[in-house]
Amino acid sequence: MITGKYPSLRLRRNRKNNWSRRLVEENNLTPNDFILPIFLIDGKNKKLPIKTMPDVFRYSLDKLSYVVDNAIKKGLPMIALFPSTDKKKKNEFGTEALNEDNLVCRALQIIKKRYKNKIGIMCDVALDPYTSHGHDGILKNSYVLNDETIEILIKQSLLQAEMGCDVLAPSDMMDGRIGEIRKSLDKNGFEMTQILSYAVKYASSFYGPFRDAVGSKGSLKGNKNNYQMDFRNNDEALREVALDIKEGADMVMVKPGLPYLDIIKLVKENFKIPVMAYQVSGEYSILSNGINKGLIDKNVILESLISFKRAGANAIVSYYADRIDEIIE
Ligand code: PBG
């Protein structure tokens, strides 16, 4: 592969000028590479800060158009809705997930009515925003039940699809859920609703600020180690992805992002399927707090985001998505 050697060969020649660096650049970012998470909250005229996530807010539904207008203006292809559910509406079965008047359902209707197909909408399929114990499914003797939870996830998927969700994103790492959800969607006339499987989701401590944002932090009993993946494993990630593709996933997610670049690359190289990376809340907070404290330069954002592209991600879920024009300029 290497022809010639120093001093006739000098790799720095290509790097000398800005135009030349631009000419040989191998990876770059455009707004098309980003998905913007939006946190929803009950009430009116609310834009509430999140203590652990600088510059990220929870919005009441009457403020949504301001956020979505901006996402469209910036050229983002998709937003992701996350509800911060009132504690009073949570119970051990997460029944609020199936309430057609819940925050996500109302937001879906508002956005679809106003913006039609100008932007895609992705919704998590999982119970954790709605359960009093903070787990992604229903519990029996502290174990999250798999098959019983899938029954509810199917109903949640159908409801969200009916309300206008374009991309359903099962995020709970239950076994077999993609196939069951696909089957029910097809049977009920939603054969074009896409599924983005959180196929490789690690039991991670990088989710802390998110759980703070959706109000599940204080309530989470124990950890999620018996359904989310062990961060010691990589072969298992390939098995997860293989199964979800077989069951009908259109795209897969690797999450968290930066500590798992090897997994993104592994999945991309093995399956040639659209791979999304989730730059999760903890990654966001570390970078933003470091920048705000003057410990690191804000270019760390671009550097981190490009690494996802280098690893092979097609797009990135990022809390920086709404400011991406300032970052990639
Ligand atoms: C819910 C869900 C989580 C995140 C996205 N969807 C948290 C969790 O699994 O506890 C985390 C996102 C982030 O940290 O930014 N299943």
Boltz pocket constraint, residues with backbone or C-beta under 6 A from the ligand:
constraints:
  - pocket:
      binder: B
      contacts: [[A, 124], [A, 126], [A, 128], [A, 134], [A, 136], [A, 171], [A, 172], [A, 206], [A, 207], [A, 208], [A, 209], [A, 210], [A, 211], [A, 279], [A, 280], [A, 281], [A, 282]]
      max_distance: 6.0
